[in-house]
Amino acid sequence: MSDFYHVSSSPHVRAKDTTGRIMLYVIIGLLPTSLFGIYNFGYKALILILVTIASCVASEWVFNKIVHKKNTIGDLSAVVTGLLLALNLPATLPWWQAVLGGVFAIVVVKMLFGGLGQNFMNPALGARCFLLIAFAANMTSFEINAYTGATPLAAMRAGEAVNAMDMLIGRTAGTIGETSAIAILIGAIFLILMGVIDLRIPASYIITFVIFILLFGGYGFDINYVTAQLCGGGLMLGAFFMATDYVTSPITPRGQILFGICCGIFTGLFRCFGANAEGVSFAIILSNILVPLIEKYTVPRAFGQVKESKKAEGGK
């Protein structure tokens, strides 16, 4: 049969949303965080955002040309990857390292696995972890403008007090897109209202993390400490914009909740017992790897299907 025929049983569901439209919504949702990052860290943040987006789009275009595939940059997924990667980088990172991260995200994590829909981990987070390993010193340097020194999470790890309100607003050191929890939440609310994401993954992620922090954080029911943990280290950005990635998260409702729980547990483990004070990127990537297993045990049973008895299995 010709490849142009795709046979399936009814009913056939059609949706008006295309990949390009969904990616455009995500870009709009990321605008408050991006604009605040530029305001917070100046022209260096703007340059890094533009460079990273350009490197991702160019990498996808060149790869498609080399392998003689249809050009896919029109779906805007490369733009979203570049923007998310930039928001996970410190504004002081050399531009060429950001370009290298963009190439890694698109070529290694996305295109070599078959392109959009085939990658097993979030490309932006994969590239961020690659840069953390390759250029650890530059990726953990936040000396720019008025915000110089360690991030709030690193300060708390050292036993120092932090201002949770400054973290909520964004008057603190960090990566371009992680500092303002308010800006992130504005974009997240837009995506929820547009139906791009729902609250299963973010809510289960955040609730699980809060419970873990209350049990093992060592501060008990300290509202300032819990708020600082939630607002710091890119947890909000990761929960609403990266853990909810359609490709690398489960499609089943129960699976999405279980996925969010895994993200929360891993993040809590890394922050409470790990050497790094952050942990969101690695937590989401580890959870991405577990998605096939999660979906295997959370796929609903087909209507009318019953579990075979042991006698039936034994042929009796």
Residue pairs with C-beta under 8 A, 6 or more apart in sequence:
1 7
18 75
19 75
19 76
19 77
19 116
20 74
20 75
20 76
22 196
22 246
23 75
23 76
23 77
23 79
23 80
24 76
25 190
25 191
25 194
25 196
26 80
26 191
26 196
26 241
27 76
27 79
27 80
27 83
28 187
28 190
29 187
29 188
29 190
29 191
29 196
29 241
30 80
30 83
30 84
30 87
30 177
30 187
30 241
31 187
32 183
32 184
32 186
32 187
33 87
33 177
33 180
33 183
33 184
33 187
33 237
34 49
34 83
34 86
34 87
34 176
34 177
35 183
36 170
36 179
36 180
36 183
37 45
37 49
37 87
37 91
37 176
37 177
37 179
37 180
38 45
38 46
38 49
38 176
40 145
40 147
40 170
40 171
40 176
40 179
40 180
41 91
41 144
41 145
41 147
41 176
42 91
42 144
42 145
44 91
44 92
44 144
45 86
45 91
45 176
47 95
48 86
48 89
48 91
48 93
48 95
48 98
48 176
49 82
49 83
49 86
49 87
49 176
51 86
51 95
51 98
51 99
51 102
52 82
52 83
52 85
52 86
52 89
52 98
52 99
52 101
52 102
53 78
53 79
53 82
53 83
53 86
53 102
54 82
54 102
55 82
55 98
55 99
55 101
55 102
55 103
56 78
56 79
56 81
56 82
56 85
56 102
56 105
56 106
57 73
57 78
57 79
57 82
59 78
59 102
59 103
59 105
59 106
59 107
59 111
60 72
60 73
60 78
60 106
60 110
60 111
61 71
61 73
63 69
63 106
63 107
63 111
64 70
64 71
64 72
64 73
64 111
69 115
72 78
72 115
72 116
75 116
77 116
78 106
81 102
81 105
81 106
81 110
81 123
81 124
82 102
82 105
82 124
84 122
84 124
84 125
84 177
84 241
84 242
85 98
85 101
85 102
85 105
85 123
85 124
85 127
85 128
86 98
86 176
86 177
87 175
87 176
87 177
87 178
87 237
88 124
88 125
88 128
88 175
88 176
88 177
88 178
88 234
88 237
88 281
89 98
89 101
89 128
89 131
89 139
89 175
89 176
90 138
90 139
90 140
90 141
90 142
90 144
90 174
90 175
90 176
91 144
91 175
91 176
92 138
92 141
92 142
92 143
92 144
93 131
93 135
93 138
93 139
94 138
97 131
97 134
97 135
97 138
100 131
100 134
101 127
101 128
101 130
101 131
102 127
104 126
104 127
104 130
104 131
105 123
105 124
105 126
105 127
106 123
108 126
108 130
109 119
109 121
109 122
109 123
109 126
109 127
110 116
110 118
110 119
110 123
113 119
113 120
116 247
117 247
118 247
119 247
119 248
120 248
120 288
120 289
120 291
121 248
121 285
121 288
121 289
122 242
122 245
122 247
122 248
122 284
122 285
122 288
124 242
125 238
125 242
125 281
125 284
125 285
126 285
128 139
128 281
129 281
129 282
129 285
131 139
132 139
132 140
132 281
142 148
142 149
142 150
142 151
142 173
142 174
142 175
143 149
147 171
147 172
147 173
147 174
148 173
149 155
149 173
150 158
150 173
151 172
151 173
151 174
151 232
151 233
151 277
151 278
152 162
152 166
152 167
152 172
152 173
152 174
152 228
152 231
152 232
153 228
153 229
153 232
153 233
153 271
153 277
153 278
154 277
155 161
155 162
156 162
156 225
156 228
156 229
156 232
156 277
157 277
162 172
162 228
162 232
163 172
164 224
164 227
164 228
164 231
166 172
167 179
167 181
167 227
167 228
167 231
167 232
168 180
168 181
168 182
168 227
168 231
169 180
169 182
170 179
170 180
170 181
170 182
170 183
171 179
172 179
172 232
173 179
174 232
174 233
174 234
175 234
177 184
177 234
177 237
178 184
178 232
178 233
178 234
178 236
178 237
181 230
181 231
181 236
184 236
184 237
184 240
184 241
185 236
185 240
187 240
187 241
188 197
188 202
188 236
188 240
188 241
191 197
191 240
191 241
192 198
192 199
197 240
197 244
200 253
200 256
200 257
200 260
201 239
201 243
201 244
201 249
201 256
201 257
201 259
201 260
201 263
202 239
202 240
202 243
202 244
202 260
203 260
204 256
204 257
204 258
204 259
204 260
204 261
204 264
205 239
205 243
205 260
205 261
205 263
205 264
205 267
206 230
206 235
206 239
206 264
207 264
208 260
208 261
208 263
208 264
208 265
208 268
209 229
209 230
209 235
209 263
209 264
209 267
209 268
210 226
210 230
211 264
212 264
212 265
212 267
212 268
212 269
212 272
213 225
213 226
213 229
213 268
213 271
213 272
214 220
214 221
214 226
216 268
216 272
216 273
217 225
217 226
217 229
217 272
218 272
219 225
219 226
229 235
229 271
230 236
233 271
233 277
233 278
233 279
233 280
234 278
234 280
234 281
235 267
235 280
237 280
238 263
238 280
238 281
238 283
238 284
239 260
239 263
242 284
243 249
243 259
243 260
243 263
243 284
243 287
248 288
248 291
249 256
249 259
249 288
249 291
250 256
250 258
250 259
250 291
250 294
250 295
250 298
251 295
252 295
252 298
252 299
252 300
254 298
255 291
255 294
255 295
255 298
255 299
258 294
258 298
259 287
259 290
259 291
259 294
262 283
262 286
262 287
262 290
262 294
263 283
263 284
263 287
264 283
266 279
266 282
266 283
266 284
266 286
266 287
267 279
267 280
267 283
269 279
269 283
270 276
270 278
270 279
270 282
270 283
271 277
271 278
271 279
276 282
